[in-house]
Amino acid sequence: MSLPADTRALMEAQSHWLGLTIAPEHQPGVITYLELASRIAMGVMAHPLEPVDEPANVFIPVEPQL
């Protein structure tokens, strides 16, 4: 997994697909966040999962003890 070559194009494509309008003054912040999220995702994806890391088949919540 690597950073997109053109993060602005990625932002434009995703916002169009989602039907979002991103104001021009907000675009630099959105681009910065997309690049940050990509770097975080690369770190997460680089960590291999073992079978014991799989989620439980059934989640049964318990009431907190007060």
DACORRA-V244785 format. One record per residue. BURIAL is b if it has 9 or more other C-alpha atoms within 8 Angstrom, else e. D_LAST is the distance of its C-alpha to the last C-alpha in Angstrom with 1 decimal. Layout:
BURIAL/D_LAST + BURIAL/D_LAST
This chain:
e/44.9 + e/46.5 + e/46.4 + e/48.3 + e/51.8 + e/51.6 + b/48.2 + e/49.6 + e/51.0 + b/47.7 + b/46.0 + e/48.8 + e/48.6 + e/44.9 + b/44.8 + b/47.7 + e/46.1 + e/42.9 + e/45.0 + e/43.8 + e/45.9 + e/45.3 + e/47.0 + e/49.5 + e/47.8 + e/44.5 + b/46.2 + e/46.4 + e/42.6 + b/42.0 + b/44.5 + e/42.9 + e/39.4 + b/41.0 + b/42.7 + e/39.5 + e/37.5 + b/40.4 + b/40.3 + e/36.6 + e/37.2 + b/40.0 + e/37.9 + e/35.2 + e/38.0 + e/39.8 + e/37.0 + e/37.8 + e/35.2 + e/35.2 + e/34.4 + e/31.1 + e/30.1 + e/30.2 + e/27.1 + e/25.7 + e/27.6 + e/24.6 + e/21.2 + e/18.5 + e/15.2 + e/12.1 + e/9.0 + e/6.2 + e/3.8 + e/0.0
